[in-house]
Amino acid sequence: PPKVSQLRQQADQIAKNDPLLSFFPKVKHNEMGKVVARQSGKTEEAIQFEMYTNAAYYQNIQAQILIKPAIDQINLEHPIQVKDLLPIVANSPFVPPNREYLFAKGLYAGLTGDFFTSTHILIPQIENSIRYLLWQEGVLPSSYKEQGIQDERNLNETLYCPEITSIFDEDTLFNLQGLLVERSGSNLRNRMAH
């Protein structure tokens, strides 16, 4: 994934080279033509918008030229099964106990080209894993509502809590935010859920 420093440098360069862009804010549309993100006139927010937009572009390119050919090669050389992926996910600190099969099933679906199934399995598992990692760090990944009801926080909250920086480095966190929840990024979690 692109580094935050490189994305910021690119966004700064774009703003410097074409100062008139600030007068014409960018708008991002979804597949149905709805406006899902709008670049504000504020400098830092405009730079963040540009950074997430560029990151989504790079993620798409990398998926097409690196990941897709690798998946094709794996399928060409190996008759992959869910059970083949279980040892990999079972030894991952990112995968909480009793979630191994779901991760393996989601990865299997992705490796066999069933991206609809893989995203619908993996995105909620990633959300749960991030809450699990926060909990292991001593952070309560839920909130208390009226009458003592405890709700789990979603990725729109957990990926921005201050303690998350002790779990993920800046580049990984930025890419997770852009890939999963940022409106000007890929926003996969919200696009899948809504």
C-alpha positions in Angstrom: 0.0 0.0 0.0 1.1 3.6 -0.5 2.8 5.3 2.4 1.0 8.2 4.1 4.1 10.4 3.6 4.0 9.8 -0.2 0.2 10.4 -0.4 0.6 13.6 1.5 3.4 14.8 -0.7 1.3 14.1 -3.8 -1.7 15.9 -2.4 0.5 18.9 -1.3 2.0 19.0 -4.8 -1.4 19.0 -6.5 -2.6 21.8 -4.3 0.6 23.8 -4.9 0.6 23.2 -8.7 -3.1 24.1 -9.2 -4.3 26.5 -6.5 -7.6 27.1 -8.4 -8.7 23.5 -7.5 -9.6 24.9 -4.0 -12.3 27.0 -5.7 -13.8 23.9 -7.4 -14.1 21.2 -4.7 -14.2 17.6 -5.9 -17.2 15.4 -5.4 -17.2 11.6 -5.3 -20.3 9.6 -6.5 -21.2 6.0 -5.8 -22.4 3.5 -8.3 -25.9 4.9 -8.2 -24.8 8.5 -8.8 -25.3 9.6 -5.2 -22.8 12.1 -3.8 -21.0 10.2 -1.1 -18.1 12.6 -0.4 -17.4 16.2 -1.0 -14.0 17.9 -0.7 -14.2 20.8 1.7 -12.4 24.1 1.2 -10.4 23.6 4.4 -6.8 22.8 3.6 -6.2 19.8 5.8 -9.5 18.2 5.0 -9.0 18.8 1.3 -5.5 17.2 1.5 -7.0 14.2 3.4 -9.7 13.9 0.7 -7.0 13.8 -2.0 -4.9 11.3 0.0 -7.8 8.9 0.4 -8.9 9.2 -3.2 -5.3 8.5 -4.4 -5.0 5.6 -2.0 -8.2 4.0 -3.4 -6.8 4.5 -6.9 -3.5 2.7 -5.9 -5.4 -0.1 -4.1 -7.5 -0.7 -7.3 -4.4 -0.8 -9.4 -2.5 -3.1 -7.0 -5.5 -5.4 -6.9 -5.5 -5.7 -10.7 -1.8 -6.0 -11.4 -0.6 -7.8 -8.3 -3.3 -9.6 -6.3 -5.5 -10.9 -9.2 -2.6 -12.5 -11.0 -1.3 -14.0 -7.8 -4.8 -15.5 -7.1 -4.9 -16.9 -10.6 -1.5 -18.5 -10.2 -2.5 -20.0 -6.8 -5.6 -21.5 -8.4 -3.7 -22.8 -11.4 -1.1 -24.6 -9.2 -3.2 -25.7 -6.2 -6.7 -27.0 -5.7 -7.2 -24.8 -2.6 -9.7 -25.7 0.0 -10.9 -24.0 3.2 -9.0 -26.5 5.3 -5.8 -25.4 3.7 -6.3 -21.9 5.0 -7.1 -22.8 8.6 -3.5 -23.2 9.8 -2.7 -19.7 8.4 -5.5 -18.0 10.2 -5.3 -20.0 13.3 -1.8 -18.7 13.9 -2.6 -15.1 13.2 -2.8 -12.6 16.1 -5.4 -10.7 14.1 -7.9 -13.6 14.2 -9.7 -13.9 17.5 -10.4 -17.3 19.0 -13.4 -19.2 17.4 -13.3 -17.0 14.3 -10.7 -19.0 12.4 -13.3 -20.9 10.2 -15.0 -17.6 9.2 -11.7 -16.1 8.2 -10.7 -19.2 6.3 -14.1 -19.3 4.5 -13.9 -15.7 3.6 -10.3 -16.0 2.3 -11.3 -19.1 0.3 -14.2 -17.3 -1.3 -11.8 -14.5 -2.3 -9.3 -16.9 -3.7 -11.9 -18.6 -5.8 -13.3 -15.4 -7.2 -16.4 -15.1 -5.1 -15.8 -11.6 -3.9 -19.4 -11.0 -2.9 -19.2 -13.8 -0.3 -15.7 -12.9 0.7 -16.5 -9.3 1.5 -19.7 -10.2 3.3 -17.8 -12.6 5.5 -14.5 -10.8 5.9 -15.5 -7.2 6.5 -17.5 -8.0 9.7 -14.7 -10.3 10.8 -12.2 -7.5 10.4 -14.4 -5.2 12.3 -14.6 -7.7 15.1 -10.9 -8.3 15.0 -10.2 -4.6 15.5 -12.5 -4.5 18.5 -10.7 -7.7 19.8 -7.3 -6.1 19.4 -8.5 -3.0 21.2 -9.9 -5.1 24.0 -6.5 -6.9 24.4 -4.9 -3.5 24.7 -7.3 -2.7 27.6 -9.6 -0.4 25.6 -13.3 -1.0 25.9 -14.5 -1.3 22.3 -18.1 -0.7 23.2 -20.2 2.1 24.7 -22.9 2.3 27.3 -26.2 3.7 26.4 -29.3 4.5 28.5 -30.4 1.8 30.9 -27.0 0.2 30.9 -27.2 -1.2 27.4 -23.8 -1.9 25.9 -23.3 -1.5 22.2 -20.3 -2.5 20.2 -18.5 0.4 18.4 -18.3 0.0 14.7 -15.3 0.6 12.4 -16.3 4.3 11.9 -15.5 4.8 15.6 -12.8 2.2 16.4 -10.5 3.1 13.5 -10.3 6.6 14.9 -9.9 6.0 18.7 -6.6 7.3 19.9 -5.5 3.9 21.3 -5.6 2.3 17.8 -2.2 3.9 17.1 -0.6 1.5 19.6 -1.9 -1.4 17.4 -1.3 -0.3 13.9 1.4 1.9 12.4 0.5 5.1 10.6 0.5 3.6 7.0 -1.5 0.5 8.0 -4.1 2.5 9.9 -4.5 5.0 7.1 -5.0 2.2 4.6 -7.5 0.4 6.8 -9.4 3.7 7.2 -9.4 4.4 3.5 -10.2 0.9 2.5 -13.0 0.3 4.9 -14.7 3.6 6.1 -13.4 6.8 4.5 -16.0 8.3 2.1 -13.3 9.6 -0.2 -11.5 6.2 -0.1 -12.7 2.8 -1.1 -15.2 2.8 1.9 -15.8 -1.0 1.5 -17.4 -1.5 4.9 -20.0 1.1 4.4 -20.7 0.3 0.8 -21.1 -3.4 1.7 -23.4 -2.7 4.7 -25.5 0.0 3.0 
